[in-house]
Amino acid sequence: MADYEQTLRLIKLAQKGDEEAKNMLINQNYPLVKSVIRRYRNKGVDYDDLFQLGCVGFVKAINNFDLNFGVKFSTYAVPMIAGEVKRFLRDDGYIKVSRAIKAQAIEINKYISSLPMQAEQPDIAQIAKALNMTPEDVVFAMDSARYPMSLATPVDQTDEGSVTLQERIADTQDEETKLDHFILKQLISSLNPRDRKIIIMRYYRDKTQSEIAKEMRVSQVQVSRIENKVLESFKKKFS
């Protein structure tokens, strides 16, 4: 890794369009990219493809880096590199959702988005009728891309018993995870009270959309709409 001051100088040049500076940064940081993608080698994706994905994430880190983040560039780059690989594995890799279901989800979102915000939100039956779908297909399509896993879910078995997801996360927490958690905490804190409550109940208290809707006295569709809006805004922040 080059001297940090030299790295910052190259980043500033690269952000102004200097391709030579960008290539120098990539060449100097090959070991960093390789160290991040190594953990994804057993996911059924060719190593060269993983490396290219890692480089894409690294270039995004160059373009988006700001000294106001208060972290070293390498610390900031690691989750950007990993995020690019994770995004590929989720969207195009080993986790597959059929095109038909994706198309249904898109149509549902378009229908919901076309309704005035002040109008009463449609329930599952109304959406199904409007789009000529069964209620079961509506529910499945709306939740197809996201299946939250409880932190108490067993993910491994040892002689002493099962290991939960929470325990596994605690054992493997590294700088990347800590930075992810810090950024996520800041993003959640910036939400308005209603949206923040929904996200906390959904992902930290493991509640279903139906349970949240009942507690907040709104429709499940409205909860889904808010959740999707928040997650899309988070994705843009990490992109």
C-alpha positions as CSV (number, residue, x, y, z in Angstrom):
1,M,0.0,0.0,0.0
2,A,1.4,3.4,-1.0
3,D,2.0,6.2,1.5
4,Y,-1.4,7.4,2.6
5,E,-0.8,11.0,1.6
6,Q,0.1,9.7,-1.9
7,T,-3.1,7.6,-1.9
8,L,-5.2,10.7,-1.1
9,R,-3.5,12.7,-3.9
10,L,-4.2,9.9,-6.4
11,I,-7.9,9.7,-5.2
12,K,-8.4,13.4,-5.8
13,L,-6.9,13.1,-9.3
14,A,-8.9,10.0,-10.1
15,Q,-12.1,11.8,-9.0
16,K,-11.3,14.6,-11.5
17,G,-11.1,12.0,-14.3
18,D,-7.4,11.1,-14.3
19,E,-7.5,7.5,-15.6
20,E,-3.7,7.0,-14.9
21,A,-4.2,7.9,-11.2
22,K,-7.2,5.5,-11.0
23,N,-5.2,2.6,-12.6
24,M,-2.3,3.3,-10.2
25,L,-4.7,3.0,-7.2
26,I,-6.1,-0.2,-8.5
27,N,-2.6,-1.7,-9.1
28,Q,-1.5,-0.7,-5.7
29,N,-4.5,-2.2,-4.0
30,Y,-4.7,-5.6,-5.7
31,P,-3.8,-7.3,-2.4
32,L,-6.7,-5.5,-0.7
33,V,-9.2,-6.5,-3.4
34,K,-8.0,-10.1,-3.4
35,S,-8.2,-10.3,0.4
36,V,-11.9,-9.3,0.3
37,I,-13.0,-11.5,-2.5
38,R,-11.2,-14.6,-1.1
39,R,-14.1,-15.3,1.3
40,Y,-16.5,-15.6,-1.7
41,R,-14.5,-18.2,-3.7
42,N,-16.8,-21.1,-2.9
43,K,-20.0,-19.4,-4.1
44,G,-19.9,-20.9,-7.6
45,V,-18.5,-17.8,-9.3
46,D,-15.3,-17.8,-11.3
47,Y,-12.4,-16.2,-9.5
48,D,-11.6,-13.8,-12.3
49,D,-15.3,-12.7,-12.3
50,L,-15.1,-12.1,-8.5
51,F,-11.9,-10.1,-9.0
52,Q,-13.6,-7.9,-11.7
53,L,-16.5,-7.3,-9.3
54,G,-14.1,-6.4,-6.6
55,C,-12.4,-3.9,-8.8
56,V,-15.8,-2.4,-9.7
57,G,-16.5,-1.9,-6.0
58,F,-13.0,-0.5,-5.5
59,V,-13.6,2.1,-8.3
60,K,-16.9,3.1,-6.6
61,A,-15.0,3.6,-3.4
62,I,-12.6,5.9,-5.2
63,N,-15.4,7.9,-6.7
64,N,-17.4,8.2,-3.5
65,F,-14.6,8.6,-0.9
66,D,-14.7,11.8,1.1
67,L,-12.3,12.8,3.9
68,N,-15.4,13.8,6.0
69,F,-16.2,10.1,6.4
70,G,-13.5,10.1,9.1
71,V,-12.0,6.7,8.1
72,K,-9.0,5.6,6.1
73,F,-9.6,4.9,2.5
74,S,-8.8,1.2,2.8
75,T,-11.4,0.9,5.6
76,Y,-14.0,2.6,3.5
77,A,-13.1,0.5,0.4
78,V,-13.5,-2.9,2.0
79,P,-17.4,-2.8,2.4
80,M,-17.7,-1.2,-1.0
81,I,-15.8,-4.1,-2.6
82,A,-17.7,-6.7,-0.6
83,G,-21.0,-5.0,-1.3
84,E,-20.4,-5.3,-5.1
85,V,-19.8,-9.0,-4.8
86,K,-22.7,-9.5,-2.4
87,R,-25.0,-7.6,-4.8
88,F,-24.0,-9.8,-7.7
89,L,-24.6,-13.0,-5.7
90,R,-27.9,-11.7,-4.5
91,D,-29.2,-10.5,-7.8
92,D,-27.5,-12.7,-10.4
93,G,-25.6,-15.4,-8.5
94,Y,-26.6,-18.5,-6.6
95,I,-29.8,-16.9,-5.0
96,K,-32.3,-17.1,-7.8
97,V,-35.8,-15.6,-8.1
98,S,-37.7,-16.5,-11.3
99,R,-38.2,-13.8,-13.9
100,A,-41.9,-14.3,-13.7
101,I,-42.0,-13.6,-9.9
102,K,-39.7,-10.5,-10.4
103,A,-42.0,-9.3,-13.1
104,Q,-45.0,-9.7,-10.8
105,A,-43.2,-7.8,-8.0
106,I,-42.5,-5.0,-10.4
107,E,-46.1,-4.7,-11.5
108,I,-47.3,-4.7,-7.9
109,N,-44.8,-1.9,-7.0
110,K,-45.9,0.1,-10.1
111,Y,-49.6,-0.3,-9.1
112,I,-49.0,0.7,-5.5
113,S,-46.8,3.7,-6.5
114,S,-49.4,4.9,-8.9
115,L,-51.9,5.4,-6.0
116,P,-52.0,8.8,-4.3
117,M,-50.2,8.8,-1.0
118,Q,-53.2,10.3,0.8
119,A,-55.5,7.5,-0.6
120,E,-56.4,4.5,1.5
121,Q,-53.8,1.8,0.7
122,P,-55.1,-1.3,-1.0
123,D,-55.0,-4.6,0.8
124,I,-53.7,-7.9,-0.7
125,A,-57.2,-8.8,-2.1
126,Q,-57.6,-5.5,-3.8
127,I,-54.1,-5.8,-5.4
128,A,-54.8,-9.3,-6.6
129,K,-58.1,-8.2,-8.2
130,A,-56.5,-5.2,-9.9
131,L,-53.7,-7.2,-11.4
132,N,-55.6,-10.4,-12.0
133,M,-53.5,-12.4,-9.5
134,T,-54.2,-14.7,-6.7
135,P,-53.7,-13.3,-3.1
136,E,-51.1,-16.0,-2.5
137,D,-49.1,-14.9,-5.6
138,V,-49.3,-11.3,-4.5
139,V,-47.9,-12.0,-1.0
140,F,-45.1,-14.3,-2.4
141,A,-44.1,-11.8,-5.1
142,M,-44.0,-8.9,-2.7
143,D,-41.7,-10.7,-0.3
144,S,-39.8,-12.8,-2.8
145,A,-36.6,-10.8,-2.8
146,R,-36.3,-10.5,0.9
147,Y,-36.6,-13.2,3.6
148,P,-35.4,-11.8,6.9
149,M,-33.6,-14.4,9.0
150,S,-34.0,-14.4,12.7
151,L,-30.8,-14.0,14.7
152,A,-31.9,-17.1,16.7
153,T,-31.8,-19.2,13.5
154,P,-29.3,-22.2,13.9
155,V,-26.7,-22.0,11.2
156,D,-24.2,-24.7,12.3
157,Q,-24.0,-27.7,14.6
158,T,-21.2,-28.4,17.0
159,D,-20.6,-31.0,19.7
160,E,-22.0,-28.5,22.3
161,G,-25.1,-27.9,20.3
162,S,-26.3,-25.6,17.6
163,V,-24.7,-22.2,16.8
164,T,-27.1,-19.4,16.1
165,L,-26.8,-16.7,13.5
166,Q,-26.2,-14.1,16.2
167,E,-23.3,-16.1,17.7
168,R,-21.8,-16.6,14.3
169,I,-21.9,-12.9,13.6
170,A,-20.3,-12.1,16.9
171,D,-17.5,-14.6,16.2
172,T,-16.8,-13.3,12.7
173,Q,-17.2,-9.5,13.3
174,D,-14.3,-7.6,11.6
175,E,-13.6,-4.1,10.5
176,E,-15.9,-4.5,7.5
177,T,-18.8,-5.5,9.7
178,K,-18.2,-2.8,12.3
179,L,-18.1,-0.1,9.5
180,D,-21.3,-1.6,8.0
181,H,-23.0,-1.4,11.4
182,F,-21.8,2.2,12.0
183,I,-23.1,3.4,8.6
184,L,-26.4,1.5,9.0
185,K,-26.9,3.0,12.4
186,Q,-26.4,6.5,11.0
187,L,-28.9,5.8,8.2
188,I,-31.6,4.4,10.5
189,S,-31.1,7.4,12.8
190,S,-31.8,9.8,9.9
191,L,-35.2,8.3,9.2
192,N,-38.4,9.9,10.3
193,P,-39.9,8.3,13.5
194,R,-42.6,6.2,11.6
195,D,-40.1,4.8,9.1
196,R,-37.5,4.2,11.7
197,K,-40.0,2.3,13.9
198,I,-41.0,0.0,11.0
199,I,-37.4,-0.8,10.1
200,I,-36.5,-1.6,13.7
201,M,-39.5,-3.8,14.2
202,R,-39.0,-5.6,10.9
203,Y,-35.2,-6.3,11.1
204,Y,-34.3,-6.0,14.8
205,R,-37.4,-7.4,16.4
206,D,-38.1,-10.0,13.7
207,K,-41.7,-9.0,13.2
208,T,-43.7,-9.8,10.0
209,Q,-45.3,-7.0,7.9
210,S,-48.7,-8.2,9.1
211,E,-47.7,-7.9,12.8
212,I,-46.3,-4.4,12.2
213,A,-49.4,-3.3,10.3
214,K,-51.6,-4.5,13.1
215,E,-49.6,-2.7,15.8
216,M,-49.3,0.5,13.9
217,R,-52.9,0.3,12.6
218,V,-52.1,0.6,8.9
219,S,-52.3,-1.9,6.0
220,Q,-49.7,-4.5,5.3
221,V,-49.3,-3.0,1.9
222,Q,-48.4,0.4,3.4
223,V,-45.8,-1.2,5.6
224,S,-44.4,-3.0,2.5
225,R,-44.4,0.3,0.6
226,I,-42.5,2.2,3.4
227,E,-40.1,-0.7,3.8
228,N,-39.2,-0.8,0.1
229,K,-38.8,2.9,0.0
230,V,-36.4,2.9,2.9
231,L,-34.3,0.0,1.6
232,E,-34.0,1.6,-1.8
233,S,-32.7,4.7,-0.2
234,F,-30.2,2.7,1.7
235,K,-29.0,0.9,-1.4
236,K,-28.3,4.2,-3.1
237,K,-26.2,5.3,-0.1
238,F,-24.1,2.1,-0.3
239,S,-23.9,2.2,-4.2
